[in-house]
Amino acid sequence: MRVFKFGGASVKDAAGVKNVVQVLNQMGHQDTLLVISAMGKMTNAFEDVVSGYFAQPQTHLEAFHQVEDFHRNMVRDLFEGQHPEIEERVKDLLGQCRTFLENNRSPHNSFVYDQVVSFGELLSTSIVSAYLNHSGIAATWIDARNCIKTDNDYRSAHLDWELTQAAILAQFHGTTLKVTQGFIGSDDNNFTTTLGREGSDYSAAIFAYCLGATDVTIWKDVPGVLNADPRVFDKTQMLHHISYQEAIELAFYGASVIHPKTLQPLQRKEIPLFVKSFLNPKEPGTQVGKGVRMRPEVPCYIVKKGLSLLRLSTRDFSFIVEDNISDIFKLLHEYKMSVDLIQNSAISFSVCVYDKYNKMETLLGALRARFDVQHQPDVTLFTIRHYDDKSEKELLKTHKLVLEQRTQTTLQLVMK
């Protein structure tokens, strides 16, 4: 079994879906599982539905109409009225989402988020699966919620590996191409859960691990893993080979090409990961595998924007010791802050965080009850793996340095 993951950019329009067929015709599709994300920017669109639902009812209805129009137009462009079954399927899924919004009584944003946003994946895979069959490639649609079993930590669900392994093996039979969703699963009560934003890569790794796949390919609109984001840096280089360890380090620091949770299951079974271009599928792309040195050996840049830097010190001039640090991390965990950098001395503690759930003000209130707190919002964290003097100086030319931390192989610069 091979696992192919196609992200939203690969199926953003009818031409993209048709290109998936071309990729499969070139690369083969027997004993293959496709893991597919929501189409284009539909995850964002469904997030707008949820935001409007909790803010202003009419806003969410307007956003929902845009979601409906996008998917109906996609079906029209792909099938030109020749496939009433998929029209009915799309209508049914949109109806299920609308019914949930009309009847939901839960005030919990994260629960509603998972029930609504997951329809992006259900719609995209239904449409792609129907188009594959329409194009002569036999494909079986599989509901990932029957396979990926999690707890009920909505928006960041944790996997139950034992239940998931059993569920996946029960669902997969035969050599026909399978199509399923990334990003989504279900809890013990069969409510939909999600694995975190950009979790489709992780889904692909979960399926690959449980199925003992020969390899995983993530199909992107870039030729492979680059040493920097081309939207931020003018000159980038493709990395042809990376070890699991190096890829995990890059993902940990925020490299967007590979989801951080993706690599560990693959490393456990030594399943090779390829990152390739869906525009040029025959090109070799980037291979991630066991014991492979990074080639070429160049500095790798990772950028995280929109972070907050907190500097804490005690009010009684005492030291920042274990008890203080423990309390600080308890609060960071309670308010679901993603920690990207920490630095402490005897009398101060600095932490760079991402406020995913907009809880910064309440966190600051809790911290100020015990500490003197300086809050610097909207900072950017640059991480350079395998840095050199040139790479450091180039960043310092264009940004103001706020905080610096370095090891032998990694330099982190908090900048404005």
C-alpha positions as CSV (number, residue, x, y, z in Angstrom):
1,M,0.0,0.0,0.0
2,R,1.2,3.5,-0.9
3,V,-0.2,6.6,0.6
4,F,-0.6,9.8,-1.4
5,K,-1.7,13.0,0.3
6,F,-3.2,15.9,-1.7
7,G,-3.6,19.2,0.0
8,G,-6.1,21.9,-0.6
9,A,-4.0,23.7,-3.3
10,S,-4.0,20.5,-5.4
11,V,-7.8,20.4,-5.6
12,K,-8.6,24.1,-5.4
13,D,-10.5,24.1,-8.7
14,A,-11.7,21.7,-11.5
15,A,-8.4,21.8,-13.2
16,G,-6.7,20.7,-10.0
17,V,-9.0,17.7,-9.6
18,K,-8.4,16.7,-13.2
19,N,-4.7,17.0,-12.6
20,V,-5.0,14.4,-9.7
21,V,-6.3,12.0,-12.3
22,Q,-3.2,12.7,-14.5
23,V,-0.9,12.2,-11.6
24,L,-2.5,8.8,-10.8
25,N,-2.3,7.8,-14.5
26,Q,1.4,8.6,-14.5
27,M,2.3,7.1,-11.1
28,G,-0.2,4.2,-10.9
29,H,-3.1,3.7,-8.5
30,Q,-3.3,0.1,-7.5
31,D,-2.8,-0.5,-3.8
32,T,-3.0,3.2,-3.2
33,L,-4.7,5.4,-0.6
34,L,-5.5,9.0,-1.3
35,V,-5.7,11.3,1.7
36,I,-7.3,14.6,0.6
37,S,-7.8,17.9,2.3
38,A,-10.6,20.4,1.9
39,M,-10.6,22.1,-1.5
40,G,-8.7,25.4,-1.9
41,K,-9.5,27.8,0.9
42,M,-12.6,26.0,2.1
43,T,-11.2,25.3,5.6
44,N,-11.0,29.1,6.0
45,A,-14.5,29.5,4.6
46,F,-15.9,27.0,7.0
47,E,-14.1,28.8,9.8
48,D,-15.8,31.9,8.8
49,V,-19.1,30.1,9.1
50,V,-18.3,29.1,12.7
51,S,-17.1,32.6,13.6
52,G,-20.3,34.1,12.2
53,Y,-22.4,31.5,14.0
54,F,-21.1,32.7,17.4
55,A,-21.0,36.4,16.5
56,Q,-23.9,37.3,14.2
57,P,-26.3,34.7,12.7
58,Q,-26.7,36.5,9.4
59,T,-23.0,36.5,9.0
60,H,-22.7,32.8,9.2
61,L,-25.6,32.3,6.7
62,E,-23.8,34.5,4.2
63,A,-20.6,32.6,4.7
64,F,-22.4,29.3,4.4
65,H,-23.9,30.4,1.0
66,Q,-20.4,31.0,-0.3
67,V,-19.4,27.4,0.8
68,E,-22.5,26.0,-1.0
69,D,-21.9,28.0,-4.2
70,F,-18.2,26.9,-4.3
71,H,-19.0,23.2,-4.1
72,R,-22.0,23.3,-6.4
73,N,-19.9,25.2,-9.0
74,M,-17.1,22.6,-8.6
75,V,-19.5,19.8,-9.4
76,R,-20.9,21.7,-12.3
77,D,-17.4,22.4,-13.8
78,L,-16.3,18.8,-13.4
79,F,-19.4,16.8,-14.4
80,E,-21.4,19.2,-16.6
81,G,-24.6,17.8,-15.4
82,Q,-23.7,14.2,-16.2
83,H,-23.5,12.9,-12.6
84,P,-26.7,13.5,-10.6
85,E,-25.5,11.1,-7.8
86,I,-22.7,13.5,-6.8
87,E,-25.0,16.5,-7.0
88,E,-27.3,14.7,-4.5
89,R,-24.3,13.7,-2.3
90,V,-23.1,17.3,-2.1
91,K,-26.6,18.5,-1.4
92,D,-27.0,15.9,1.4
93,L,-23.7,16.9,3.0
94,L,-24.4,20.6,2.9
95,G,-27.9,19.8,4.3
96,Q,-26.3,17.9,7.2
97,C,-24.1,20.8,8.0
98,R,-27.0,23.3,7.8
99,T,-29.1,21.0,10.0
100,F,-26.4,20.9,12.7
101,L,-26.1,24.7,12.7
102,E,-29.9,25.0,13.1
103,N,-30.2,22.5,15.9
104,N,-27.0,22.7,17.8
105,R,-27.3,23.7,21.5
106,S,-23.6,23.4,22.5
107,P,-22.0,26.7,23.4
108,H,-18.5,25.3,23.0
109,N,-16.7,26.8,20.1
110,S,-14.2,24.0,19.6
111,F,-16.9,21.3,19.5
112,V,-18.9,23.3,16.9
113,Y,-15.7,24.0,15.0
114,D,-15.0,20.3,14.5
115,Q,-18.6,19.4,13.5
116,V,-18.7,22.1,10.9
117,V,-15.2,22.5,9.5
118,S,-14.9,18.8,8.9
119,F,-17.5,19.0,6.1
120,G,-14.7,20.6,4.0
121,E,-12.9,17.2,3.8
122,L,-16.1,15.2,3.5
123,L,-17.2,17.3,0.5
124,S,-13.8,17.3,-1.2
125,T,-13.2,13.6,-1.0
126,S,-16.8,12.8,-2.1
127,I,-16.3,15.0,-5.2
128,V,-12.8,13.7,-6.0
129,S,-13.9,10.1,-5.5
130,A,-16.8,10.5,-7.9
131,Y,-14.7,12.2,-10.5
132,L,-12.1,9.4,-10.4
133,N,-14.8,6.8,-11.0
134,H,-16.2,9.1,-13.7
135,S,-12.8,9.2,-15.3
136,G,-12.4,5.5,-15.4
137,I,-10.3,5.0,-12.2
138,A,-12.2,2.7,-9.8
139,A,-12.1,4.3,-6.4
140,T,-13.7,3.5,-3.0
141,W,-14.7,6.3,-0.6
142,I,-13.9,5.7,3.0
143,D,-15.1,7.8,6.0
144,A,-12.0,8.6,8.1
145,R,-14.2,9.1,11.1
146,N,-14.6,5.3,11.1
147,C,-10.8,4.8,11.1
148,I,-9.2,7.6,13.1
149,K,-10.3,7.2,16.8
150,T,-9.4,10.0,19.2
151,D,-10.3,11.6,22.5
152,N,-12.7,14.5,22.7
153,D,-10.1,17.3,22.8
154,Y,-11.8,19.1,20.0
155,R,-9.6,21.0,17.5
156,S,-6.5,19.2,18.8
157,A,-7.6,15.6,19.3
158,H,-5.2,12.9,20.5
159,L,-5.1,9.6,18.8
160,D,-6.0,6.3,20.4
161,W,-3.5,4.2,18.4
162,E,-4.8,0.8,19.4
163,L,-8.4,1.5,18.4
164,T,-7.3,3.3,15.3
165,Q,-5.1,0.4,14.2
166,A,-8.0,-2.1,14.6
167,A,-10.5,0.3,12.8
168,I,-8.2,0.9,9.8
169,L,-7.5,-2.8,9.3
170,A,-11.2,-3.5,9.4
171,Q,-11.9,-0.9,6.7
172,F,-9.3,-1.8,4.1
173,H,-9.7,-4.7,1.8
174,G,-8.7,-5.4,-1.8
175,T,-6.3,-3.5,-4.1
176,T,-8.8,-0.8,-5.5
177,L,-7.8,2.8,-5.0
178,K,-9.1,4.2,-1.7
179,V,-10.0,7.8,-1.0
180,T,-10.4,9.2,2.5
181,Q,-10.1,12.5,4.4
182,G,-7.2,14.1,6.2
183,F,-7.6,16.1,9.4
184,I,-10.7,14.4,10.8
185,G,-11.5,11.5,13.1
186,S,-14.1,10.7,15.8
187,D,-14.4,10.3,19.5
188,D,-16.0,7.6,21.7
189,N,-19.5,9.2,21.1
190,N,-18.9,9.3,17.3
191,F,-18.7,13.1,17.3
192,T,-16.3,14.4,14.7
193,T,-12.9,15.5,15.9
194,T,-10.0,17.2,14.2
195,L,-6.3,16.7,14.6
196,G,-5.2,20.3,14.5
197,R,-4.8,22.8,11.6
198,E,-2.8,21.3,8.7
199,G,-3.4,17.8,10.2
200,S,-3.9,16.0,6.9
201,D,-0.2,15.2,6.7
202,Y,-0.6,13.5,10.1
203,S,-3.6,11.6,8.9
204,A,-1.5,10.2,6.0
205,A,1.2,9.1,8.4
206,I,-1.4,7.4,10.7
207,F,-2.8,5.4,7.8
208,A,0.7,4.6,6.5
209,Y,1.8,3.3,9.9
210,C,-1.3,1.2,10.5
211,L,-1.3,-0.2,7.0
212,G,2.5,-0.8,6.9
213,A,2.7,1.3,3.8
214,T,5.8,1.1,1.5
215,D,6.0,5.0,1.3
216,V,4.1,8.2,1.7
217,T,4.1,11.0,-0.9
218,I,2.9,14.5,0.0
219,W,1.9,16.3,-3.3
220,K,2.5,20.0,-3.1
221,D,2.7,23.0,-5.4
222,V,6.4,23.3,-4.8
223,P,9.1,20.9,-6.2
224,G,10.0,19.6,-2.7
225,V,11.2,20.8,0.7
226,L,12.9,24.1,0.3
227,N,15.4,25.6,2.7
228,A,13.1,28.7,3.2
229,D,9.6,29.9,2.4
230,P,9.8,31.5,-1.1
231,R,7.1,33.9,-0.1
232,V,9.5,35.4,2.5
233,F,13.0,34.8,1.0
234,D,14.1,35.7,-2.5
235,K,16.6,32.9,-3.0
236,T,15.7,29.3,-2.0
237,Q,17.2,25.9,-2.6
238,M,15.5,22.5,-2.7
239,L,16.7,19.9,-0.2
240,H,17.0,16.6,-2.1
241,H,17.5,14.4,0.9
242,I,16.8,14.9,4.7
243,S,17.0,12.5,7.6
244,Y,13.9,11.9,9.8
245,Q,15.7,13.6,12.6
246,E,16.5,16.8,10.6
247,A,12.9,16.9,9.2
248,I,11.5,16.5,12.7
249,E,13.7,19.4,13.9
250,L,12.5,21.6,10.9
251,A,8.9,20.7,11.6
252,F,9.3,21.3,15.4
253,Y,10.6,24.8,14.7
254,G,7.7,25.5,12.3
255,A,8.6,24.5,8.8
256,S,5.2,24.5,7.0
257,V,5.9,21.9,4.3
258,I,5.6,18.9,6.8
259,H,3.3,18.8,9.7
260,P,5.2,18.3,13.0
261,K,3.4,15.1,14.1
262,T,3.8,13.4,10.7
263,L,7.3,12.2,10.9
264,Q,7.5,10.1,14.1
265,P,5.1,7.3,13.1
266,L,6.9,7.1,9.7
267,Q,10.3,7.0,11.5
268,R,9.1,4.2,13.8
269,K,8.5,1.9,10.9
270,E,11.1,3.5,8.6
271,I,8.6,4.4,6.0
272,P,10.1,6.8,3.4
273,L,8.4,10.1,2.9
274,F,8.5,12.0,-0.4
275,V,7.5,15.6,-1.0
276,K,6.8,16.1,-4.7
277,S,5.2,18.5,-7.1
278,F,1.8,17.6,-8.4
279,L,2.6,19.7,-11.4
280,N,5.7,17.6,-12.2
281,P,5.0,14.2,-10.7
282,K,8.0,12.4,-12.3
283,E,10.5,14.8,-10.7
284,P,12.3,13.2,-7.7
285,G,11.3,15.8,-5.2
286,T,12.6,15.5,-1.6
287,Q,13.1,12.2,0.2
288,V,13.0,11.9,4.0
289,G,14.4,8.7,5.3
290,K,16.6,6.9,7.8
291,G,20.2,8.0,8.3
292,V,20.3,10.3,5.2
293,R,22.4,13.4,5.5
294,M,20.9,16.6,4.4
295,R,21.8,17.4,0.8
296,P,22.7,20.1,0.0
297,E,24.0,21.2,3.4
298,V,22.7,24.8,3.5
299,P,21.1,27.1,6.2
300,C,17.4,26.4,6.6
301,Y,15.1,29.3,7.5
302,I,11.8,29.0,9.4
303,V,9.6,32.0,10.0
304,K,6.8,32.4,12.5
305,K,4.9,35.7,12.5
306,G,2.3,37.1,14.9
307,L,3.8,35.8,18.1
308,S,3.9,37.4,21.5
309,L,7.0,37.8,23.7
310,L,6.4,37.7,27.5
311,R,9.1,38.7,30.0
312,L,8.4,37.8,33.6
313,S,10.2,38.6,36.8
314,T,9.3,38.1,40.5
315,R,8.0,41.1,42.5
316,D,10.0,40.3,45.6
317,F,13.4,40.1,43.8
318,S,13.6,36.4,44.4
319,F,14.9,33.9,41.9
320,I,12.9,32.3,39.1
321,V,13.1,28.8,40.4
322,E,11.4,25.5,39.7
323,D,8.1,26.4,41.5
324,N,7.7,29.6,39.5
325,I,8.5,27.9,36.2
326,S,6.1,25.1,37.0
327,D,3.3,27.6,37.7
328,I,4.0,29.6,34.5
329,F,3.8,26.4,32.4
330,K,0.6,25.4,34.0
331,L,-0.9,28.7,33.0
332,L,0.5,28.5,29.5
333,H,-1.1,25.0,29.2
334,E,-4.4,26.1,30.7
335,Y,-4.8,29.0,28.2
336,K,-3.5,26.8,25.3
337,M,-0.6,28.8,24.3
338,S,1.8,27.3,21.8
339,V,5.3,27.8,23.2
340,D,8.0,28.5,20.5
341,L,11.0,29.7,22.6
342,I,11.9,29.9,26.3
343,Q,14.8,31.6,27.9
344,N,15.4,32.1,31.6
345,S,18.0,33.6,34.0
346,A,18.1,33.7,37.8
347,I,15.7,36.6,38.0
348,S,13.7,36.6,34.7
349,F,11.8,34.2,32.4
350,S,11.1,35.0,28.7
351,V,8.7,33.0,26.5
352,C,7.6,33.4,22.9
353,V,4.1,32.1,22.4
354,Y,1.4,31.8,19.7
355,D,-2.1,32.8,21.0
356,K,-4.1,30.3,18.9
357,Y,-7.4,30.7,20.8
358,N,-7.2,34.5,21.6
359,K,-6.7,34.1,25.3
360,M,-3.8,36.4,25.8
361,E,-5.6,39.0,27.9
362,T,-6.9,36.5,30.4
363,L,-3.4,34.8,30.5
364,L,-1.8,38.2,31.2
365,G,-4.3,38.8,34.0
366,A,-3.4,35.5,35.6
367,L,0.4,36.1,35.3
368,R,0.2,39.6,36.6
369,A,-1.3,38.4,39.8
370,R,2.1,36.9,40.7
371,F,4.7,38.4,38.4
372,D,5.9,41.6,36.8
373,V,5.0,41.0,33.1
374,Q,6.2,42.8,30.0
375,H,4.2,41.9,26.9
376,Q,5.5,42.6,23.4
377,P,2.9,41.6,20.8
378,D,3.3,40.9,17.1
379,V,6.9,39.7,17.0
380,T,8.5,37.4,14.4
381,L,10.6,34.4,15.3
382,F,13.3,33.5,12.8
383,T,14.9,30.0,13.3
384,I,18.0,29.2,11.2
385,R,19.1,25.6,11.3
386,H,22.8,25.2,10.3
387,Y,23.3,28.9,10.5
388,D,26.4,30.8,9.5
389,D,27.6,34.4,9.7
390,K,26.1,35.4,6.4
391,S,22.7,34.0,7.2
392,E,22.6,35.8,10.5
393,K,23.8,39.2,9.2
394,E,21.3,39.2,6.4
395,L,18.4,39.1,8.8
396,L,19.9,41.7,11.1
397,K,20.0,44.1,8.2
398,T,16.3,44.2,7.8
399,H,14.9,43.5,11.3
400,K,15.3,44.8,14.9
401,L,16.6,42.1,17.2
402,V,14.6,41.7,20.4
403,L,15.9,38.3,21.8
404,E,18.5,35.8,20.7
405,Q,19.1,32.2,21.5
406,R,21.6,29.8,19.9
407,T,23.0,26.3,20.0
408,Q,25.7,24.7,17.9
409,T,23.3,24.1,15.1
410,T,20.3,26.3,15.6
411,L,19.9,30.1,15.9
412,Q,16.6,31.7,17.0
413,L,16.0,35.4,16.7
414,V,12.9,37.2,18.0
415,M,12.6,40.3,15.9
416,K,10.4,43.3,15.1
